[in-house]
Amino acid sequence: MKIAFLGPQASFTQLTTTQLFPNEELLPQTNILDCFNAVENGEVDKAVVPLENSIEGTVSMTLDYLYKTPEIKIEAEAVLPIAHHLMVHPDCDVEAIEKIYSHPQALAQSFHFLDSHFKGVQKQDFSSTAAAAKHVAENTDRNLAAVANQFAANLYGLKIIHRNIQDFEQNHTRFIIISKKQNVYQNENLQILGEKSGMLITLPEDHAGGLHQVLSVFAWRKMNLSKIESRTLKTGLGNYFFFINVVGEWQPILHQNALEELKALEAEVDFLGNYKEYLLES
């Protein structure tokens, strides 16, 4: 089985994918869109992409592509604890570091540490934490550093000079497995955190009480929502779709009736699936 993931090698998405699919062929992709295209075009069976970080929030690109590709569903979620480390080439003069590279989210998640310990050092956005580590490893003539994970340090032969520099201990990223199927991923070796359903809802028109009507469908049935987020439809100001998570096991009558009532309200509903959420190791 072929599994695409947001690359490059040694990215946090690869750490996630190797735990979810330890015995499958893993294919790194340049960006999130490439992951979706690979699934949509049948080049791979599934893909793993980030959905949300506990500090920086939702990965908007993932939501947008879920909306644009209704044939793609969610098979499972996986939560990975994020540990950021500051690393350099072994020959680097640590006292003379001139620039620190990393993905914008990793730099944001380590902002206070970097500002305190390397206040005058330039911080430079890079396409990924792994790519930043690779860049440092390839430019040994300069005193550069990268914020990345242990896997990247091992892969590119870098020395970690500061561990766990993230500003918040509870730093986790939620990833999703996407494919053209539903409810097929099972892994007895991983801890299950719970179960949920995902859906994308578009209101028929912008009118007073429209969102309230949608939320009432879940409220009177006492269906617990763990997430509701709006994203612009990119068709004009005030036009949105909503990503909603319903917590709990699938109950055919309850859930199906809720979906039917939403459609009766003339809302467009793309049901993404009912799936398990797994906890991974950092």
C-alpha positions as CSV (number, residue, x, y, z in Angstrom):
1,M,0.0,0.0,0.0
2,K,1.3,3.5,-0.9
3,I,0.9,6.3,1.7
4,A,1.6,9.9,0.8
5,F,2.6,12.4,3.5
6,L,3.6,16.0,3.8
7,G,7.3,16.0,3.4
8,P,10.2,16.2,3.3
9,Q,11.9,13.4,5.1
10,A,12.1,13.9,8.9
11,S,9.0,16.1,9.0
12,F,6.6,15.7,11.9
13,T,4.1,14.3,9.4
14,Q,6.6,11.6,8.6
15,L,7.0,10.8,12.3
16,T,3.2,10.4,12.4
17,T,2.9,8.4,9.2
18,T,5.6,5.9,10.3
19,Q,3.7,5.1,13.5
20,L,0.4,4.8,11.6
21,F,1.8,2.8,8.7
22,P,5.0,1.1,9.9
23,N,5.1,-1.5,7.1
24,E,3.9,0.5,4.1
25,E,5.6,2.4,1.3
26,L,5.7,6.1,2.3
27,L,5.9,8.8,-0.3
28,P,6.8,12.4,0.7
29,Q,4.9,15.2,-1.0
30,T,6.0,18.8,-1.4
31,N,2.8,20.4,0.0
32,I,-0.7,19.5,1.3
33,L,-2.3,20.0,-2.1
34,D,0.0,17.4,-3.6
35,C,-1.1,14.9,-0.9
36,F,-4.8,15.5,-1.8
37,N,-4.0,15.2,-5.5
38,A,-2.1,12.0,-5.0
39,V,-5.2,10.4,-3.3
40,E,-7.7,11.9,-5.8
41,N,-5.7,10.7,-8.8
42,G,-5.2,7.2,-7.4
43,E,-1.4,7.6,-7.2
44,V,-1.6,6.5,-3.5
45,D,-4.1,4.7,-1.3
46,K,-4.1,7.2,1.5
47,A,-2.3,10.3,2.7
48,V,-1.5,11.9,6.1
49,V,-1.7,15.6,6.5
50,P,-1.8,18.0,9.5
51,L,-5.2,19.4,10.6
52,E,-4.6,21.4,13.7
53,N,-2.0,22.5,16.3
54,S,-2.9,23.2,19.9
55,I,-1.0,26.5,19.8
56,E,-1.2,27.8,16.3
57,G,-4.7,26.5,15.5
58,T,-6.2,24.9,12.4
59,V,-4.3,24.3,9.2
60,S,-6.6,26.2,6.9
61,M,-5.2,24.6,3.7
62,T,-6.3,21.2,4.9
63,L,-9.9,22.3,5.5
64,D,-10.0,24.1,2.1
65,Y,-8.9,21.0,0.2
66,L,-11.4,18.8,2.1
67,Y,-14.1,21.1,0.9
68,K,-12.8,21.2,-2.7
69,T,-12.5,17.4,-2.9
70,P,-15.8,15.9,-1.6
71,E,-14.9,12.4,-2.7
72,I,-12.0,12.4,-0.2
73,K,-12.9,11.4,3.4
74,I,-11.2,11.1,6.8
75,E,-10.3,7.6,8.0
76,A,-8.7,8.5,11.3
77,E,-7.1,11.2,13.4
78,A,-3.8,11.0,15.2
79,V,-2.4,13.3,17.9
80,L,1.4,13.7,18.1
81,P,3.1,15.5,21.0
82,I,5.4,18.1,19.4
83,A,8.9,18.5,20.7
84,H,11.1,21.2,19.2
85,H,14.9,21.2,19.5
86,L,17.5,23.8,18.5
87,M,20.3,22.1,16.5
88,V,23.5,23.0,14.7
89,H,26.2,21.4,12.7
90,P,28.9,19.8,15.0
91,D,31.5,22.3,13.8
92,C,29.3,25.3,14.4
93,D,30.4,28.1,16.7
94,V,27.4,28.2,19.0
95,E,28.4,31.6,20.4
96,A,28.3,33.1,16.9
97,I,25.0,31.8,15.5
98,E,23.9,34.2,12.8
99,K,20.5,32.8,11.7
100,I,17.9,30.3,12.9
101,Y,15.8,28.5,10.3
102,S,12.5,26.7,10.7
103,H,8.9,26.4,9.6
104,P,6.9,29.5,10.6
105,Q,4.8,27.6,13.1
106,A,7.8,26.0,14.8
107,L,9.4,29.5,15.2
108,A,6.1,30.8,16.6
109,Q,5.8,27.9,19.0
110,S,9.3,28.6,20.2
111,F,9.1,32.4,20.1
112,H,9.7,33.2,23.8
113,F,12.7,30.8,24.1
114,L,14.4,32.1,21.0
115,D,13.7,35.7,21.9
116,S,15.2,35.2,25.3
117,H,18.3,33.2,24.3
118,F,18.9,34.5,20.8
119,K,17.3,37.9,20.8
120,G,19.6,39.5,18.2
121,V,19.7,36.5,15.9
122,Q,17.7,36.6,12.7
123,K,14.9,34.0,12.5
124,Q,14.2,32.9,8.9
125,D,11.0,31.1,7.8
126,F,11.6,27.8,5.9
127,S,9.3,25.4,4.1
128,S,9.5,22.8,6.9
129,T,11.4,22.0,10.0
130,A,13.1,19.1,8.2
131,A,14.1,21.3,5.3
132,A,15.6,23.8,7.7
133,A,17.7,21.1,9.3
134,K,18.9,19.9,5.9
135,H,19.8,23.4,5.0
136,V,21.9,23.8,8.1
137,A,23.6,20.5,7.4
138,E,24.5,21.5,3.9
139,N,25.9,25.0,4.8
140,T,28.8,24.2,7.2
141,D,30.7,27.3,6.3
142,R,28.2,29.4,8.2
143,N,27.1,29.4,11.9
144,L,23.4,28.4,11.3
145,A,20.8,26.7,13.5
146,A,17.5,25.0,12.9
147,V,14.4,24.3,15.0
148,A,13.4,20.7,14.2
149,N,12.8,17.3,15.8
150,Q,15.1,14.5,16.9
151,F,14.5,12.5,13.7
152,A,15.8,15.4,11.7
153,A,18.9,15.8,13.9
154,N,19.7,12.1,13.5
155,L,19.1,12.1,9.7
156,Y,21.2,15.1,8.9
157,G,24.0,14.6,11.6
158,L,23.2,17.7,13.6
159,K,24.0,18.4,17.3
160,I,21.1,19.4,19.6
161,I,22.2,22.3,21.8
162,H,18.8,23.0,23.4
163,R,16.0,20.5,23.9
164,N,12.2,21.0,24.2
165,I,12.3,24.7,23.4
166,Q,8.5,25.0,22.7
167,D,6.9,27.7,24.8
168,F,4.1,25.4,26.0
169,E,4.4,21.9,27.2
170,Q,0.9,21.0,25.9
171,N,2.0,21.3,22.3
172,H,0.2,18.8,20.1
173,T,-0.6,18.5,16.4
174,R,-3.6,16.6,15.1
175,F,-3.2,14.8,11.8
176,I,-5.7,13.1,9.6
177,I,-5.6,10.1,7.3
178,I,-7.4,10.9,4.1
179,S,-8.6,8.5,1.4
180,K,-11.6,7.7,-0.8
181,K,-13.0,5.3,1.8
182,Q,-14.5,5.5,5.2
183,N,-14.0,3.7,8.5
184,V,-11.3,1.3,7.3
185,Y,-8.3,2.3,9.4
186,Q,-7.7,0.2,12.5
187,N,-4.6,-0.1,14.7
188,E,-4.7,-2.2,17.8
189,N,-1.1,-1.1,18.8
190,L,-2.0,2.5,19.3
191,Q,-3.9,4.1,22.2
192,I,-7.4,5.2,21.2
193,L,-8.4,8.6,22.6
194,G,-12.0,8.5,21.3
195,E,-14.3,8.5,18.4
196,K,-15.9,11.4,16.4
197,S,-17.7,12.3,13.2
198,G,-16.6,15.0,10.8
199,M,-18.7,17.0,8.4
200,L,-18.6,20.1,6.2
201,I,-21.7,22.2,6.2
202,T,-22.7,25.0,3.9
203,L,-25.7,27.2,4.7
204,P,-28.2,27.7,1.9
205,E,-28.1,31.5,2.2
206,D,-26.9,34.2,4.7
207,H,-30.0,34.9,6.8
208,A,-30.7,35.6,10.5
209,G,-30.6,32.5,12.6
210,G,-29.2,30.2,9.9
211,L,-26.2,29.0,11.9
212,H,-28.5,28.7,15.0
213,Q,-30.8,26.4,13.1
214,V,-27.8,24.2,12.1
215,L,-26.5,24.0,15.7
216,S,-29.9,23.3,17.0
217,V,-30.0,20.1,15.0
218,F,-27.2,18.8,17.3
219,A,-28.3,20.6,20.5
220,W,-31.7,19.1,21.0
221,R,-30.3,15.7,20.3
222,K,-27.6,16.3,22.9
223,M,-24.8,15.6,20.4
224,N,-21.6,17.1,21.7
225,L,-19.6,19.3,19.3
226,S,-15.9,19.4,20.0
227,K,-15.1,21.7,17.1
228,I,-16.9,24.2,14.8
229,E,-14.9,26.4,12.5
230,S,-15.8,28.6,9.6
231,R,-13.8,29.0,6.4
232,T,-14.5,31.4,3.6
233,L,-15.9,30.0,0.4
234,K,-13.8,32.5,-1.5
235,T,-16.9,33.6,-3.4
236,G,-17.4,36.9,-1.6
237,L,-17.4,38.5,1.8
238,G,-19.7,36.7,4.3
239,N,-19.8,33.4,2.5
240,Y,-18.6,30.5,4.6
241,F,-18.6,26.8,5.1
242,F,-18.3,25.2,8.5
243,F,-16.2,22.2,9.7
244,I,-17.9,20.4,12.5
245,N,-16.8,17.5,14.8
246,V,-19.4,15.5,16.7
247,V,-17.9,13.5,19.6
248,G,-18.9,9.9,20.3
249,E,-19.6,6.6,18.7
250,W,-21.7,6.4,15.6
251,Q,-25.3,5.8,16.4
252,P,-27.1,5.1,13.1
253,I,-30.5,6.4,13.9
254,L,-29.4,9.5,15.9
255,H,-26.7,10.5,13.4
256,Q,-28.6,9.7,10.3
257,N,-31.6,11.7,11.4
258,A,-29.4,14.6,12.2
259,L,-28.0,14.5,8.7
260,E,-31.5,14.3,7.2
261,E,-32.7,17.3,9.2
262,L,-29.7,19.4,8.1
263,K,-30.6,18.6,4.5
264,A,-34.2,19.5,5.2
265,L,-32.9,22.9,6.2
266,E,-31.4,23.0,2.7
267,A,-27.9,23.0,4.1
268,E,-25.3,21.2,2.0
269,V,-23.6,18.5,4.0
270,D,-20.4,16.6,3.1
271,F,-20.1,13.8,5.6
272,L,-16.4,13.1,6.1
273,G,-16.8,10.0,8.1
274,N,-17.0,8.5,11.6
275,Y,-13.5,7.7,12.8
276,K,-11.2,6.9,15.7
277,E,-8.6,9.3,17.2
278,Y,-5.2,7.8,18.2
279,L,-2.4,9.0,20.5
280,L,1.1,8.7,19.1
281,E,4.6,9.0,20.7
282,S,6.8,12.0,20.1
